[in-house]
Amino acid sequence: MLDRDALAQLKGLKTQIESEKERTEAVLRGTPARYGFARTDDGREVFVPPDEMLKAFPGDRIRVCLRPGKDKRPIAEIEGLVDCPIGEFTGRCVSKGKAMFVEPDIPGVNRWLFLPPQARNGAKAGDFLRCALQRHPIRDGKPQAKVLATIGAADDPGIENSYTMAKYGLERDWPEDKQQELEALLGSLAPENDDHREDFSDLAFVTIDAARTQDIDDALYAEVTNDGWLLYVAIADPTAYVTADSPLRATVAARASSAYFHGAVVPMLPESIAQQRCALTENELRPALVCRVAIAEDGSVGEFKFFEAKIRSRAKLSYFAVDRYLSGQDEALICHATPLEALYQVSRALRTRREAEELVMEDRQEFRWLLDDRGHIDSIEPCEKLSSQRLVEECMVATNRCAAMFLADANASGPFVVHDGFRRDRLKDRAKFLELYVEDADKLDPDSLEGYRDLLRRLAASEHELPLRSMVNRLLTRARLSKNPGAHMGMSLALYTNCTSPLRKYLDFLVHLQIKAALRGEKATLCEQPELDALTQKLQKLRNISNEAERWLTLEYLQRQAESTPGPWQGEVSHMGNHGFYVRLAANGLEGYVDLRKAGEKFHFDKWTATLKSKTREFRVGTPVNVTLIGSDDETAHLPLFKLDANSGRKLEVITRPGEPPASESA
């Protein structure tokens, strides 16, 4: 037995150990390995051993006890759970023996969650699921989940789209009560009969769109004048039903935009309004917002006027049919010759003017995906932009310019699409870049429309060995939505917005509300900057969602291709990063990533040449490469990963000292 002195010493030692411990709250951060870190409120990151990580999920707010480790650095022991942000989530059902689990699709969570027999809801191995956390692992490190619904099986047609939509909570349909409210409006209103609307039903408007398009939101007409043309652009008017003060406007704003997937679409507006009552359907009288604009022979945009109007489209024409007519390959549309010829002349004048005076996005090789019955890529074929598509594009750009000028003249609170040009936090880098690569740079003012335009044109036309035009992109801002008017430097326009797709985009819908308020003599003050910032975030989220589904289809196609034609495949570097680059394949335009950290040699990124270099070779945008598919990225869902062929890259002269082995070129 221990005597009193020994017991006192043990008690003192225990007290000392306890006094060296600290208890606090922290947020758990995971790592690709089994260990993690607890980030305390005062900014410290404390190591969490693998066994402790089993008690919680990354992102959990936890109570921890911090004790000294062997090297005197603190170690966190998890003692309790404060909050777990995991609610409903998606994942895939997997089995091990007779046990079933869900592999959760949650960033940072790389463990399976057990599905008890009574919580499986009929799920089978391989199914994609929507689940909820049923039991947190804080007690014994053994989490459990329950199945709320089965999204679909792995071989269901279009599962890539439907699963990605479910993962991010993207609903195809409006809530039932909102749909009923909208149906009541559609049944009680007939805005095409309103007396205050200008009657343009005698003009020979035509619509030009993809053959299968049902939510037709613009129609065109043009006529020749003594000094150019009069262009009429009629835009579908859903705001005739969902007005600025309608409670349904919030539902439209929440959806933000139609979301487009290969083989599927999540519409912003229900079919009853987007494809039926508001679509500019052939031979149907429809309410519209019409922009009439004078276009001079030199393509300059002159006087314009907006009207609340009604129109009747004479024909629904496809891009393909109009292109064949304009190129002289088909006379089937001869009955629409007068408006089509005038529209073609207008679009050519507008395009010529933009190319001469403004900035036009450079064309690159495009590809068309052909899908099979399961919604997978069956084949990919190259395609070119049709002259009919350019025709519509130029008419839309002209109309958007007029809408922005109208809003500015009306002192409207936006929305404007603004592009600020160079980032304010990169001005020193800009100065260095210009000094290195632009002759007489001091004669340019890159903060003015003209100076910015001339600079980017000069970079695009440069014969420098470096890809200067793509290099400058890292110094540029992205376009943003603003309640205040501002220049769109990227197009070299003093003002710009979007108004021609109100059936598909809330931004355009909002512009319509503002224009109509001004036309009626009301204050156009519906926009506030926080709302526009939130809209920007929603639009980015929708792009990310559709991109994820597209990567999934891309990866599946490349995996099938690799089985029959393993490569290497030819491509070129399309975008640089600090540790690797994206490659665009020449045969089909699909992209994947090359991680140079796994290339067998050390590379460093030179920001002044936008080049990744090792001792033996270098890569930059446009560099031809040969690659093979090796899998997918763990951090970016379904991103194809490529491995470089050993001979890819621009070879550098290697100086080897006597007695030293040559540098490795393995990749």
C-alpha positions as CSV (number, residue, x, y, z in Angstrom):
1,M,0.0,0.0,0.0
2,L,1.0,3.6,-0.7
3,D,1.9,5.7,2.3
4,R,0.5,9.1,2.9
5,D,3.5,10.8,1.3
6,A,3.2,8.8,-1.9
7,L,-0.5,9.5,-2.1
8,A,0.1,13.2,-1.6
9,Q,2.8,13.1,-4.4
10,L,0.3,11.4,-6.7
11,K,-2.4,13.9,-5.9
12,G,0.0,16.7,-6.5
13,L,1.1,15.2,-9.8
14,K,-2.5,14.8,-10.8
15,T,-3.3,18.4,-9.9
16,Q,-0.2,19.6,-11.8
17,I,-1.3,17.7,-14.9
18,E,-4.8,19.1,-14.7
19,S,-3.5,22.6,-14.2
20,E,-1.5,22.2,-17.4
21,K,-4.6,21.4,-19.4
22,E,-6.8,23.9,-21.0
23,R,-10.5,23.5,-22.0
24,T,-12.0,25.6,-24.8
25,E,-14.2,25.4,-27.8
26,A,-12.9,24.9,-31.4
27,V,-13.9,24.1,-34.9
28,L,-12.6,20.8,-36.2
29,R,-10.6,20.8,-39.5
30,G,-9.9,17.6,-41.4
31,T,-6.9,16.7,-43.6
32,P,-6.4,14.1,-46.4
33,A,-4.7,12.0,-43.7
34,R,-6.5,10.6,-40.7
35,Y,-5.5,13.3,-38.3
36,G,-6.9,16.9,-38.1
37,F,-6.7,20.2,-36.3
38,A,-8.9,22.1,-33.8
39,R,-9.1,25.8,-34.6
40,T,-9.8,27.7,-31.4
41,D,-11.6,31.0,-31.3
42,D,-8.3,32.8,-30.7
43,G,-6.8,31.5,-33.9
44,R,-4.7,28.6,-32.7
45,E,-4.6,25.3,-34.6
46,V,-4.1,22.4,-32.3
47,F,-3.2,18.9,-33.5
48,V,-6.0,16.2,-33.2
49,P,-4.8,12.6,-33.3
50,P,-6.5,10.1,-35.6
51,D,-8.4,8.3,-32.8
52,E,-9.8,11.6,-31.6
53,M,-10.9,12.5,-35.2
54,L,-13.3,9.5,-35.1
55,K,-15.4,11.3,-32.5
56,A,-16.5,14.2,-34.8
57,F,-16.8,15.5,-38.3
58,P,-14.8,18.3,-40.0
59,G,-16.7,21.5,-39.5
60,D,-18.1,20.5,-36.1
61,R,-17.9,22.9,-33.2
62,I,-16.5,20.9,-30.3
63,R,-15.3,21.2,-26.7
64,V,-11.7,20.2,-26.5
65,C,-9.2,19.6,-23.8
66,L,-5.7,20.8,-24.7
67,R,-2.8,18.9,-23.1
68,P,0.9,19.0,-23.7
69,G,2.3,16.4,-26.1
70,K,5.6,14.6,-26.0
71,D,7.3,17.5,-27.8
72,K,5.5,20.0,-25.5
73,R,3.2,21.0,-28.3
74,P,-0.5,20.9,-27.3
75,I,-2.7,18.0,-28.4
76,A,-6.5,18.3,-28.5
77,E,-8.8,15.7,-27.0
78,I,-12.4,16.0,-28.0
79,E,-14.7,16.0,-24.9
80,G,-18.0,17.2,-26.3
81,L,-20.1,18.4,-29.2
82,V,-21.4,22.0,-29.4
83,D,-22.8,22.0,-32.9
84,C,-22.8,19.8,-36.0
85,P,-23.6,21.6,-39.3
86,I,-24.4,18.3,-41.1
87,G,-28.1,18.0,-41.7
88,E,-29.4,16.4,-44.8
89,F,-26.8,15.3,-47.3
90,T,-26.3,13.1,-50.4
91,G,-24.1,10.1,-51.0
92,R,-23.8,6.7,-52.4
93,C,-24.8,3.4,-50.8
94,V,-22.0,0.9,-50.4
95,S,-21.9,-2.5,-48.8
96,K,-19.3,-4.5,-46.8
97,G,-20.4,-8.1,-46.1
98,K,-24.0,-7.8,-44.9
99,A,-23.5,-4.3,-43.5
100,M,-24.6,-1.3,-45.6
101,F,-23.2,2.2,-45.4
102,V,-23.5,5.6,-47.1
103,E,-20.4,7.2,-48.5
104,P,-21.3,10.9,-47.8
105,D,-20.8,13.5,-50.4
106,I,-19.6,16.1,-47.9
107,P,-16.4,18.1,-48.3
108,G,-13.8,16.8,-45.9
109,V,-15.7,13.8,-44.7
110,N,-13.9,10.7,-45.9
111,R,-15.6,8.0,-43.8
112,W,-18.6,5.8,-44.3
113,L,-21.7,6.1,-42.2
114,F,-23.5,3.0,-41.1
115,L,-27.1,2.4,-42.3
116,P,-29.0,0.4,-39.7
117,P,-31.4,-2.1,-41.3
118,Q,-34.5,-0.2,-40.2
119,A,-33.1,3.1,-41.7
120,R,-32.3,1.9,-45.2
121,N,-35.7,2.7,-46.8
122,G,-35.2,0.1,-49.5
123,A,-31.8,1.4,-50.6
124,K,-29.5,-1.0,-52.5
125,A,-25.7,-1.0,-52.9
126,G,-24.8,1.5,-55.7
127,D,-27.8,3.7,-55.2
128,F,-27.5,7.4,-54.9
129,L,-29.2,8.6,-51.7
130,R,-30.5,11.6,-49.8
131,C,-29.7,10.9,-46.1
132,A,-29.8,12.5,-42.7
133,L,-27.4,12.0,-39.8
134,Q,-29.1,9.8,-37.2
135,R,-26.4,9.3,-34.7
136,H,-23.3,11.5,-34.1
137,P,-20.0,9.7,-33.4
138,I,-19.2,11.8,-30.3
139,R,-19.9,9.0,-27.9
140,D,-18.2,6.0,-29.4
141,G,-16.9,7.1,-32.8
142,K,-19.6,5.1,-34.6
143,P,-21.9,7.4,-36.6
144,Q,-25.1,6.3,-38.2
145,A,-27.3,7.7,-40.9
146,K,-30.8,7.1,-42.2
147,V,-32.0,7.1,-45.8
148,L,-34.6,9.8,-46.6
149,A,-35.0,9.0,-50.3
150,T,-33.3,7.2,-53.2
151,I,-32.3,9.6,-55.9
152,G,-31.6,6.9,-58.4
153,A,-29.5,3.9,-59.4
154,A,-26.1,4.2,-61.0
155,D,-27.5,3.1,-64.4
156,D,-30.5,5.4,-64.4
157,P,-30.6,7.7,-67.5
158,G,-29.4,11.2,-66.5
159,I,-28.4,10.2,-63.0
160,E,-25.4,12.6,-63.2
161,N,-27.7,15.6,-63.6
162,S,-30.4,14.5,-61.1
163,Y,-27.9,13.6,-58.4
164,T,-26.0,16.9,-58.8
165,M,-29.3,18.8,-58.6
166,A,-30.3,16.9,-55.5
167,K,-26.8,17.4,-53.9
168,Y,-27.2,21.1,-54.0
169,G,-30.9,21.3,-53.4
170,L,-31.8,22.5,-56.9
171,E,-35.6,21.9,-57.4
172,R,-37.0,21.5,-60.9
173,D,-40.4,22.8,-60.0
174,W,-41.8,25.7,-58.1
175,P,-43.4,25.0,-54.7
176,E,-47.0,23.8,-55.2
177,D,-48.6,26.8,-53.5
178,K,-46.6,29.3,-55.6
179,Q,-47.6,27.5,-58.8
180,Q,-51.2,27.7,-57.8
181,E,-50.9,31.4,-57.2
182,L,-49.3,31.9,-60.6
183,E,-51.9,29.8,-62.3
184,A,-54.6,32.1,-60.8
185,L,-52.8,35.1,-62.2
186,L,-52.5,33.6,-65.6
187,G,-56.2,32.8,-65.6
188,S,-57.3,36.3,-64.6
189,L,-55.0,38.5,-66.7
190,A,-54.7,39.2,-70.4
191,P,-52.0,41.9,-70.8
192,E,-51.8,41.5,-74.5
193,N,-55.2,43.2,-74.7
194,D,-54.1,46.2,-72.5
195,D,-54.9,49.5,-74.3
196,H,-51.7,51.2,-73.1
197,R,-49.6,48.8,-75.1
198,E,-48.2,49.8,-78.5
199,D,-49.6,47.6,-81.2
200,F,-46.7,46.2,-83.3
201,S,-48.6,43.1,-84.4
202,D,-48.5,44.3,-88.1
203,L,-44.7,44.1,-88.1
204,A,-43.2,40.8,-89.5
205,F,-41.3,39.7,-86.4
206,V,-39.6,36.3,-86.6
207,T,-38.0,34.3,-83.9
208,I,-34.6,32.6,-84.5
209,D,-33.6,30.0,-81.9
210,A,-32.6,26.3,-81.5
211,A,-35.2,24.1,-83.2
212,R,-36.4,22.6,-79.8
213,T,-36.6,25.8,-77.9
214,Q,-40.0,26.4,-76.3
215,D,-39.4,29.3,-74.0
216,I,-38.8,31.8,-76.9
217,D,-38.0,35.1,-75.3
218,D,-37.0,37.4,-78.3
219,A,-38.3,38.2,-81.8
220,L,-36.6,40.3,-84.4
221,Y,-37.6,42.7,-87.2
222,A,-35.7,45.2,-89.2
223,E,-36.4,47.6,-92.1
224,V,-34.2,49.7,-94.3
225,T,-34.1,53.5,-93.9
226,N,-32.4,56.3,-95.8
227,D,-29.3,56.2,-93.6
228,G,-29.3,52.7,-92.3
229,W,-31.9,50.5,-90.6
230,L,-34.6,50.5,-87.9
231,L,-34.1,47.4,-85.7
232,Y,-37.0,46.2,-83.6
233,V,-36.2,43.7,-80.8
234,A,-39.3,42.3,-79.0
235,I,-38.7,40.6,-75.7
236,A,-41.1,38.4,-73.8
237,D,-42.8,40.1,-70.9
238,P,-43.3,37.9,-67.8
239,T,-43.4,41.0,-65.7
240,A,-46.8,41.6,-67.1
241,Y,-47.9,38.8,-64.7
242,V,-45.3,38.9,-62.0
243,T,-45.1,42.6,-61.2
244,A,-42.6,44.5,-59.0
245,D,-45.0,44.3,-56.0
246,S,-46.1,40.7,-56.6
247,P,-45.2,38.2,-53.8
248,L,-44.1,35.8,-56.5
249,R,-41.2,38.1,-57.4
250,A,-39.3,36.7,-54.4
251,T,-39.7,33.2,-55.8
252,V,-38.3,34.3,-59.2
253,A,-35.4,36.0,-57.4
254,A,-34.6,32.9,-55.3
255,R,-34.2,30.8,-58.4
256,A,-32.0,33.5,-60.0
257,S,-31.7,31.8,-63.4
258,S,-32.6,28.7,-65.4
259,A,-29.9,26.1,-64.8
260,Y,-28.7,24.3,-67.9
261,F,-27.3,20.8,-68.0
262,H,-26.5,18.5,-70.9
263,G,-29.8,16.9,-71.6
264,A,-31.8,18.7,-68.8
265,V,-32.8,22.1,-67.6
266,V,-34.1,23.5,-64.4
267,P,-36.3,26.4,-65.5
268,M,-36.5,29.7,-63.6
269,L,-40.2,30.1,-64.5
270,P,-42.8,27.3,-64.8
271,E,-43.7,26.0,-68.2
272,S,-47.2,27.6,-67.9
273,I,-45.7,31.1,-68.2
274,A,-42.3,30.5,-69.8
275,Q,-43.4,28.2,-72.6
276,Q,-47.1,29.1,-73.0
277,R,-48.4,32.5,-71.9
278,C,-45.3,34.5,-72.4
279,A,-43.2,32.7,-75.0
280,L,-43.3,34.6,-78.3
281,T,-45.0,31.7,-80.1
282,E,-45.7,31.8,-83.8
283,N,-49.0,33.4,-84.8
284,E,-49.9,34.2,-81.1
285,L,-50.5,37.7,-79.8
286,R,-48.1,38.3,-76.9
287,P,-47.2,41.1,-74.5
288,A,-43.7,42.2,-75.0
289,L,-41.1,44.9,-74.2
290,V,-40.0,46.3,-77.5
291,C,-36.8,48.2,-78.2
292,R,-36.7,50.2,-81.4
293,V,-33.2,51.4,-82.3
294,A,-31.8,53.2,-85.3
295,I,-28.6,51.7,-86.7
296,A,-26.5,53.8,-89.0
297,E,-24.8,52.4,-92.0
298,D,-21.5,52.4,-90.1
299,G,-23.0,50.2,-87.4
300,S,-23.3,52.9,-84.7
301,V,-26.2,52.7,-82.4
302,G,-28.4,55.8,-82.7
303,E,-31.7,56.9,-81.2
304,F,-33.7,54.3,-79.4
305,K,-37.0,53.9,-77.6
306,F,-38.6,51.3,-75.4
307,F,-42.3,50.4,-75.6
308,E,-44.7,48.3,-73.6
309,A,-46.2,46.5,-76.6
310,K,-47.9,43.6,-78.1
311,I,-46.6,41.6,-81.1
312,R,-47.4,38.6,-83.2
313,S,-44.4,36.5,-84.4
314,R,-44.8,35.5,-88.1
315,A,-42.6,32.4,-87.9
316,K,-40.5,30.2,-85.6
317,L,-37.2,29.8,-87.4
318,S,-34.2,27.7,-86.4
319,Y,-30.6,28.8,-86.4
320,F,-29.8,26.0,-88.9
321,A,-32.5,26.9,-91.4
322,V,-31.7,30.7,-91.3
323,D,-28.0,29.9,-91.7
324,R,-28.7,27.8,-94.8
325,Y,-30.9,30.6,-96.2
326,L,-28.3,33.3,-95.6
327,S,-25.6,31.2,-97.2
328,G,-27.7,30.6,-100.3
329,Q,-28.0,26.9,-99.7
330,D,-31.8,26.8,-99.2
331,E,-34.6,29.0,-100.5
332,A,-37.3,27.6,-98.1
333,L,-37.4,30.9,-96.1
334,I,-37.8,33.1,-99.2
335,C,-41.2,34.2,-97.8
336,H,-39.3,35.9,-94.9
337,A,-36.7,37.4,-97.2
338,T,-37.4,41.1,-96.4
339,P,-36.9,41.0,-92.6
340,L,-34.1,38.4,-92.8
341,E,-32.1,40.3,-95.4
342,A,-32.5,43.5,-93.4
343,L,-31.5,41.7,-90.1
344,Y,-28.5,40.2,-91.7
345,Q,-27.3,43.6,-93.0
346,V,-27.9,45.2,-89.6
347,S,-25.9,42.4,-87.8
348,R,-23.0,42.7,-90.2
349,A,-22.9,46.5,-89.7
350,L,-23.0,46.1,-85.9
351,R,-20.3,43.4,-85.9
352,T,-18.0,45.4,-88.1
353,R,-18.4,48.5,-85.9
354,R,-17.7,46.5,-82.7
355,E,-14.7,44.9,-84.2
356,A,-13.4,48.3,-85.2
357,E,-14.3,50.4,-82.2
358,E,-14.8,48.0,-79.3
359,L,-13.6,44.6,-77.9
360,V,-15.1,41.4,-79.2
361,M,-14.5,38.0,-77.6
362,E,-12.2,35.9,-79.7
363,D,-13.6,32.8,-81.3
364,R,-12.2,29.3,-80.5
365,Q,-13.1,25.9,-81.7
366,E,-16.4,24.7,-80.3
367,F,-17.7,21.2,-79.9
368,R,-21.2,19.7,-79.9
369,W,-22.0,16.8,-77.5
370,L,-24.3,14.1,-78.8
371,L,-25.9,12.1,-76.0
372,D,-27.2,8.5,-75.9
373,D,-30.4,7.2,-74.4
374,R,-28.8,7.1,-70.9
375,G,-27.8,10.8,-71.1
376,H,-24.1,9.9,-71.5
377,I,-21.9,11.4,-74.2
378,D,-22.1,9.2,-77.3
379,S,-19.9,11.3,-79.5
380,I,-18.4,14.8,-79.8
381,E,-18.1,16.7,-83.0
382,P,-16.5,20.0,-83.9
383,C,-18.9,22.9,-84.8
384,E,-18.6,26.5,-85.8
385,K,-20.7,29.4,-84.8
386,L,-23.4,30.0,-87.4
387,S,-24.0,33.3,-89.2
388,S,-27.6,33.1,-87.8
389,Q,-26.3,32.9,-84.3
390,R,-24.0,35.9,-84.9
391,L,-27.0,37.8,-86.2
392,V,-29.0,37.2,-83.1
393,E,-26.0,37.9,-80.8
394,E,-25.4,41.4,-82.4
395,C,-29.1,42.3,-82.1
396,M,-29.1,41.3,-78.4
397,V,-25.9,43.2,-77.6
398,A,-27.3,46.4,-79.3
399,T,-30.5,46.0,-77.2
400,N,-28.6,45.5,-74.0
401,R,-26.6,48.6,-74.6
402,C,-29.8,50.6,-75.2
403,A,-31.3,49.2,-71.9
404,A,-28.2,50.3,-70.0
405,M,-28.4,53.8,-71.4
406,F,-32.1,54.0,-70.7
407,L,-31.6,53.0,-67.1
408,A,-28.8,55.5,-66.7
409,D,-30.8,58.3,-68.2
410,A,-33.7,57.5,-65.9
411,N,-31.5,57.6,-62.8
412,A,-32.4,54.0,-62.1
413,S,-30.8,52.0,-59.3
414,G,-29.4,49.5,-61.8
415,P,-28.9,46.7,-62.5
416,F,-25.8,47.4,-64.6
417,V,-23.2,44.9,-65.7
418,V,-19.9,46.6,-64.9
419,H,-16.3,45.4,-65.7
420,D,-13.7,47.5,-64.0
421,G,-10.7,46.2,-66.0
422,F,-7.6,45.9,-64.0
423,R,-7.8,44.8,-60.3
424,R,-6.9,47.7,-57.9
425,D,-4.8,45.3,-55.8
426,R,-2.6,44.4,-58.8
427,L,-1.6,47.8,-60.1
428,K,2.1,47.3,-59.2
429,D,2.0,44.0,-61.1
430,R,0.3,45.8,-64.0
431,A,3.0,48.4,-64.2
432,K,5.7,45.7,-64.2
433,F,3.9,43.7,-66.9
434,L,3.6,46.8,-69.1
435,E,7.2,47.7,-68.6
436,L,8.3,44.2,-69.6
437,Y,6.1,43.5,-72.6
438,V,4.4,46.7,-74.0
439,E,6.4,49.1,-76.0
440,D,5.5,52.8,-75.3
441,A,3.2,51.7,-72.5
442,D,3.5,55.1,-70.9
443,K,1.4,56.4,-73.8
444,L,-1.5,54.2,-72.9
445,D,-4.1,54.9,-70.2
446,P,-5.3,51.4,-69.2
447,D,-7.9,52.9,-66.9
448,S,-9.7,54.5,-69.8
449,L,-12.0,52.7,-72.3
450,E,-9.8,53.6,-75.2
451,G,-6.5,52.8,-73.5
452,Y,-7.7,49.5,-72.1
453,R,-9.1,48.5,-75.6
454,D,-5.9,49.4,-77.3
455,L,-3.8,47.6,-74.8
456,L,-5.8,44.3,-75.0
457,R,-5.8,44.5,-78.8
458,R,-2.1,45.0,-78.9
459,L,-1.5,42.0,-76.6
460,A,-3.8,39.8,-78.7
461,A,-2.0,40.8,-81.9
462,S,1.4,40.4,-80.4
463,E,3.8,37.9,-82.0
464,H,5.7,37.6,-78.7
465,E,6.7,34.0,-77.8
466,L,4.8,34.3,-74.6
467,P,0.9,34.2,-74.6
468,L,0.6,37.8,-73.5
469,R,-3.2,38.1,-73.9
470,S,-3.9,35.1,-71.7
471,M,-1.2,36.2,-69.2
472,V,-2.8,39.5,-68.5
473,N,-6.1,37.8,-67.4
474,R,-4.7,37.2,-63.9
475,L,-4.6,41.0,-63.4
476,L,-8.2,41.6,-64.5
477,T,-11.4,41.7,-62.5
478,R,-14.6,39.8,-63.2
479,A,-17.7,41.5,-64.4
480,R,-20.1,42.4,-61.5
481,L,-23.6,43.7,-61.0
482,S,-24.0,47.2,-59.7
483,K,-26.8,49.6,-58.8
484,N,-24.6,52.4,-60.2
485,P,-23.7,52.9,-63.9
486,G,-20.2,52.1,-64.9
487,A,-18.1,51.1,-67.8
488,H,-17.8,47.5,-69.2
489,M,-14.1,47.6,-70.0
490,G,-14.2,44.0,-71.3
491,M,-16.5,45.1,-74.1
492,S,-15.1,48.6,-74.3
493,L,-18.6,50.0,-73.7
494,A,-19.5,53.0,-71.5
495,L,-22.6,51.2,-70.2
496,Y,-24.0,47.6,-70.4
497,T,-26.6,45.4,-68.9
498,N,-28.7,42.3,-69.9
499,C,-32.4,42.5,-70.7
500,T,-33.1,40.0,-73.5
501,S,-33.8,36.8,-71.6
502,P,-36.3,37.6,-68.8
503,L,-37.9,34.1,-69.0
504,R,-34.5,32.5,-68.1
505,K,-32.6,35.1,-66.0
506,Y,-33.7,37.2,-63.0
507,L,-31.2,39.9,-63.9
508,D,-33.0,40.5,-67.2
509,F,-36.4,40.2,-65.4
510,L,-35.2,42.9,-63.0
511,V,-34.1,45.2,-65.8
512,H,-37.6,44.9,-67.3
513,L,-39.2,45.9,-64.0
514,Q,-36.9,49.0,-63.9
515,I,-37.5,50.0,-67.5
516,K,-41.3,49.6,-67.2
517,A,-41.3,51.7,-64.0
518,A,-39.4,54.5,-65.8
519,L,-41.8,54.3,-68.9
520,R,-44.7,54.8,-66.5
521,G,-43.1,57.8,-64.9
522,E,-42.4,56.0,-61.7
523,K,-39.0,55.9,-59.8
524,A,-36.9,53.0,-60.9
525,T,-35.4,52.2,-57.5
526,L,-36.0,48.5,-57.1
527,C,-32.3,47.5,-56.9
528,E,-30.1,47.5,-53.8
529,Q,-26.5,46.4,-53.9
530,P,-26.9,43.6,-51.3
531,E,-29.6,42.1,-53.5
532,L,-27.3,42.3,-56.6
533,D,-24.4,40.8,-54.7
534,A,-26.6,37.9,-53.6
535,L,-27.7,37.4,-57.2
536,T,-24.1,37.3,-58.3
537,Q,-23.4,34.5,-55.7
538,K,-26.5,32.5,-56.8
539,L,-25.5,32.7,-60.4
540,Q,-22.0,31.5,-59.6
541,K,-23.4,28.7,-57.6
542,L,-25.6,27.6,-60.5
543,R,-22.6,27.7,-62.8
544,N,-20.6,25.5,-60.4
545,I,-23.5,23.0,-60.1
546,S,-23.8,22.6,-63.9
547,N,-20.0,22.4,-64.3
548,E,-19.9,19.6,-61.8
549,A,-22.4,17.6,-63.7
550,E,-20.6,18.3,-66.9
551,R,-17.3,17.1,-65.4
552,W,-19.0,13.9,-64.4
553,L,-20.1,13.2,-67.9
554,T,-16.7,14.2,-69.2
555,L,-14.9,11.8,-66.9
556,E,-17.2,8.9,-67.8
557,Y,-16.7,9.6,-71.5
558,L,-12.9,9.8,-71.2
559,Q,-12.8,6.6,-69.1
560,R,-14.7,4.8,-71.9
561,Q,-12.3,6.3,-74.5
562,A,-9.3,5.2,-72.5
563,E,-10.5,1.6,-72.6
564,S,-10.5,1.6,-76.4
565,T,-7.9,4.3,-77.2
566,P,-5.7,4.7,-74.1
567,G,-3.6,7.4,-75.7
568,P,-1.5,9.4,-75.2
569,W,-4.0,12.1,-76.4
570,Q,-3.0,15.3,-78.0
571,G,-3.9,18.6,-76.4
572,E,-2.6,22.0,-75.3
573,V,-2.3,23.8,-72.0
574,S,-5.4,26.0,-71.6
575,H,-5.0,27.5,-68.1
576,M,-2.1,27.8,-65.7
577,G,-2.0,27.3,-61.9
578,N,0.8,27.4,-59.4
579,H,1.2,23.6,-59.2
580,G,-0.2,22.4,-62.5
581,F,-2.3,23.3,-65.5
582,Y,-5.5,22.4,-67.4
583,V,-5.2,20.6,-70.7
584,R,-7.8,21.0,-73.5
585,L,-7.9,17.9,-75.8
586,A,-7.6,18.7,-79.5
587,A,-10.0,15.9,-80.6
588,N,-13.0,16.9,-78.5
589,G,-12.3,20.0,-76.5
590,L,-12.7,18.2,-73.1
591,E,-10.5,19.4,-70.3
592,G,-8.5,17.7,-67.5
593,Y,-5.9,18.7,-64.9
594,V,-2.2,17.9,-64.8
595,D,-0.8,18.0,-61.2
596,L,2.9,18.7,-61.6
597,R,3.6,17.9,-57.9
598,K,3.3,14.3,-59.0
599,A,5.4,14.7,-62.1
600,G,8.7,13.3,-60.7
601,E,10.5,16.6,-60.8
602,K,10.2,20.0,-59.1
603,F,8.5,22.8,-61.0
604,H,8.2,26.4,-60.0
605,F,5.8,29.1,-61.3
606,D,7.2,32.3,-62.8
607,K,4.4,34.9,-62.7
608,W,6.2,37.2,-65.1
609,T,6.2,34.6,-67.8
610,A,3.2,32.7,-66.6
611,T,5.4,29.6,-67.0
612,L,5.9,26.5,-64.9
613,K,9.5,25.4,-65.2
614,S,11.7,22.6,-64.0
615,K,15.4,22.1,-64.8
616,T,14.6,20.3,-68.0
617,R,11.3,21.7,-69.4
618,E,8.6,24.4,-69.2
619,F,4.9,24.8,-69.8
620,R,2.7,27.8,-70.6
621,V,-0.7,28.5,-72.1
622,G,-0.8,27.0,-75.6
623,T,2.1,24.5,-75.1
624,P,1.3,21.3,-77.0
625,V,1.2,18.3,-74.7
626,N,0.4,14.6,-74.9
627,V,-1.5,13.1,-71.9
628,T,-3.2,9.9,-70.6
629,L,-6.1,9.6,-68.2
630,I,-5.1,8.4,-64.7
631,G,-8.2,9.0,-62.7
632,S,-10.1,11.9,-61.0
633,D,-9.2,14.6,-58.5
634,D,-10.2,14.1,-54.8
635,E,-10.8,17.8,-54.1
636,T,-12.7,18.9,-57.3
637,A,-15.6,16.5,-57.9
638,H,-15.2,14.4,-61.1
639,L,-12.3,16.5,-62.5
640,P,-10.3,14.3,-64.9
641,L,-6.6,13.9,-64.0
642,F,-4.0,13.5,-66.7
643,K,-0.5,12.2,-66.7
644,L,2.0,13.9,-69.0
645,D,3.9,12.0,-71.7
646,A,7.6,12.1,-70.9
647,N,8.4,14.1,-74.0
648,S,5.8,16.9,-73.4
649,G,6.8,20.4,-72.7
650,R,9.3,22.8,-74.2
651,K,12.8,21.4,-73.6
652,L,15.3,23.5,-71.8
653,E,19.1,23.3,-72.2
654,V,20.5,21.3,-69.3
655,I,24.0,22.1,-68.1
656,T,25.4,19.1,-66.3
657,R,28.6,19.4,-64.3
658,P,31.3,16.7,-64.8
659,G,30.5,13.7,-62.6
660,E,26.8,14.6,-62.1
661,P,24.0,12.4,-63.5
662,P,21.6,14.0,-66.0
663,A,18.4,15.5,-64.7
664,S,15.4,13.2,-64.7
665,E,12.7,13.8,-67.3
666,S,10.2,11.3,-66.0
667,A,6.6,12.3,-65.6
